[in-house]
Amino acid sequence: MKWRLIKADKFIDYYSRFDEWGRLEREPIEFQVNWHFIKKHLPPSGHILDNGAGPGRYALKLAENGYELTLTDLTPHLVQTAKEKALERQVYNAFRDFHVADARNLQCCLDEQFHAALMLGPMYHLQKKQDRIQAVRELYRVTKPGGTVFISFMPRVQHVISSLTSPERLKPNNTAKALHDFYESGCFDHAEEGRFTHAYYANIKDIIPFLKKHGFQCIELIASNVASSVNSEEWTYWKEKSPEEMDSIVQLLIQQASSSYHLGLSSHLLYIGRKH
């Protein structure tokens, strides 16, 4: 338990300092692709859980679209940010609750409380299989029968590619042995303080069977951000051509998001499933 608390403190500290809200603005493809599929598969109304919501970017968008929300995150700073953003955008009354909570123990939520649930962050940081199982079991418990879930993963192969192209930025994955070990475990602990760390990257082939075993039927598995390697200068080229040109690029990536060839290229994947 002490080890788990140390790990949790590390990424709570990271997310207390990192601009997660800004990340989704700097990398607009991920949010736009995810939102397309979330909107596509959500019921027309209902009470939605955003579990591990960070600063609430998706929750606020859902609130603006008429849904009731409960928001949870492990990092107190991010929960407070989400509250402030909800007030600023005048959707605070759409939220029933804001909770500082661990995805593995949603004691703040009732059984079968939600028509749908998002879990777009916790699976990145649960390095132990039993912790991942517990988080998925909790999501199953609080979702109504037939409810839709949206769960994000980071694919292992994409991080290997990133490590090969930027080895000094992703220490300790700057040696052949470290890459062999990472490919086996999926666990990445950054060698430098203050960097994205204590992360778990999934094998793509394991995602659907894992969630099926724990009561979910897959609807779609999509690539949220195959353009993660495109830098801001390169994006500026497309943005400056015209808004219509940029929108056409986004639509192309949405159309191809479910292609199996895109999954390993994407920095994030979105699993969409239904509770049996």
N, C-alpha and C positions, 0 to 999 in steps of 0.2 A: 504493500500500500504506500509506503514511504516513497519508493521509486516512482510510482504513478503520480504522486503529488508533485515531485520534483519535475517530472515531465510536463505536467499541467502548468506549473508555474512558469516554465520556459516559454510555452507558446501563448499563455495569457500575457506575459510580459511583451512578447513580440507583437501581438495584435493590439495591445494597449498603445503601442507606438506607431505601428504601420497604418498607412492610410488605405484601408480596404475599400472605403467608399470611392476614393479616387482611382483605385486600381481598375474598377469596373468602368470608369469613365475613360481612363487611358487605354484600356483594352475593350473597346465597345462591342466587338463581335460576340464575345462570350455572353454578355447580358442580352443582346438582341436575339441571338439564336435560342438561348434558353427560354426567353420570354415567349417566343413564337410557339414553342412546344408546350410550355406550361399553359398558356392560354388555350391552345388546341385541345388539351386533355382535361382541363378543369371542368367541374360541374358549373352551370350558369350562376349559381349562388351557393353560399354556405360558409361554414366556419373553418378556416384554414390555419394549420400550425406551420410556422416557419421556425424550424428547429436547428439551432446553430446558425442563426440568421445574420450574424455579424452586425453591421450598422443598419441593417433593415432595408437594403435597396429593393429586394424583391417584395418584401412585406408591404412597403409603401406603395409600390406599383399595384399590388393586389388590393390594397385599401382604396386606392384611387379608382379601381374598377368595381367597387361596390361589395367586396368581400369583408367578412368579419375576420379578425386576426388574433392569434396568440403568438407572441414572439418569445423565443428562448435563445440564450447564448451563454457560454461559459465565462466570457470576459465581461466584467461589470462595466468597463469603459464603453464597450460596443453597445450594450443594452441601453446605457444612458444616451449615447449618440442617437440610437434609433428613436428613443422618446423625443429627443430634441428635434429630429428631422420630422417626426410625425406632427409635432406642434407647429413647426415652421410651414409644413405643407397642408396644414389644416385637415388632417385625417386622423387625429389622435382618438376621436370618438369611435373610430372603426376597430380599435384595439380593445379586446376584453382584458388582456393581461400582457405584461412584460415580465419575464422571469430570468434571473441568473440561474442557469440550470445546466447540468451535465447530460449530454445526450444518452448516456448509459443508464440514467436514473431520472426519468421524467415524473417524479412524484407530485409535481405541481399540476399534472394533467390527469384527467379521468379516463377510464377505459372507454374506448369507442366514442371519443368526444368530437373527433374532427372528420369533416367530409373529405378532406384531402390534407396531405402533409408534405412539406419540403424539408429535405435534410441535405443542404448544399455545401456543407463544410466539415462536419464531424468525421466523416470517413477518411479524410486526408490525414488525420492525426491519431487514429487508433491503431497503433502498431501491433498490438496483441490480438490474435484471432478472437479470443473470448470477449474482448472489449467490443470488437466489431459485431459479433453475434448479439451481445447485450443491447447495443444501440439499435440494431435492426428489430430485435424483439420488442423493445420499448416503442418503436415507431409502429409496429404491428398492433401492439396493445391499444394505443391511443387513437388509431384510425378506425373509422366505421367499416363494417363489412361492405365490400365493393368499392371502398374509397381508393382514390388515386394517390400514389406516392411518387415523389421526384427526388432522386438520390444522386449526388455527384461523386465521382471518383476521379483520381488522377491516374492515367495509364503508365505502367512501368516502362514500357519500351520508349515512350516519348522522353522520359527523364534520362534514359540511357543516351539517347541521341543528344540531348542538351549537355550531358556530361562530356560526351566526346567532342563537342564543338566548343564548349566553354569549361575546360577542366579546372582552371585556376579559380573560376568563379563558384564552382560547385564542389569544393573540397569537402570531404576526403575522396570524392569520386574522380580523383586525378591520377589513379593508378589502376593497372589492369586487375589486380587482386580485389580492390575495392569495388570495381564494376562487376566482377564475378559474384562477390558477396551480395551486392545490391540486387542483382538479377535474381538471386535465390530468395532473398528475404523481402524485398520491396521497401525496406526501411531505410530512411535517409536522415542522418543526424549531422547537420552542418558543422564543420570544424571551426567556423568563426562565430563568435558571439554576435547576437543581434540579427542574424540572418534567418531566413525561413528554414525551420528545422523540426525535428521530431515528427517527420512526415511518413505517410504510408502510401505507396503507389501500387495499384492493383494490376494483376494480370487480367487482360481484357476477357479472355476465355472463361475466367472464373466468376465473373460478375453475375451473369444470369443464373447459373446453377446455384450459386450461393444464396441469392435472394429467393429463388424458387424453393429451396430447402426450408426457408423460414417464412413461407406462406404467401409469397407474392408471385403473381403471374406477369411476365414481361409484356409490355405493350410495344415499347421501342427502346433502343439504346442508341444514343446519338452523340456525335462529335460536337461539343460546344464551341471549340475554338481551334480550328486547324490553322488559323492565322496567327497563333501565339508567337511565332518566330519573326513576324513582320514588325519592324521597329517603327517608332513614331514618325521618323522622317519619311519612311516608305509609305505609311498611311497618309501622310500629308499630300503625297502625290495624287492619290485617289480622291481625297476629299476636295482638293483644289480643282480637280477637273470639273465636277459639278455635284450637287446633292443627289441628282438622279443617277449619276454614275456610281457613287458610293452606295446608294440604296440597291442598285442592281448587283453589286458585289455581295452585299449582305444576303440578298435573295438567292443568289447562286449557292452560297455556303449553306443556307437553310435547306435548299433543295437537295443538296448532296450530304447533309448531316448524318443520315442513317446509312450511308455507304460504308461497308466494312473496311474499305481501303482508306477511309478518312480517320477511323477510330484511333489508330496508332500514331497519327500525326498530331492529334489534338492534345492540348495541355490539360483539358478537362473533358469528362464524359458525363452525360446525363442519362441515368436510367429512369424510365417511366414504367411504373407497374401498378397492378391492382391487387388489393388485398382479397384473398379468397374468402 
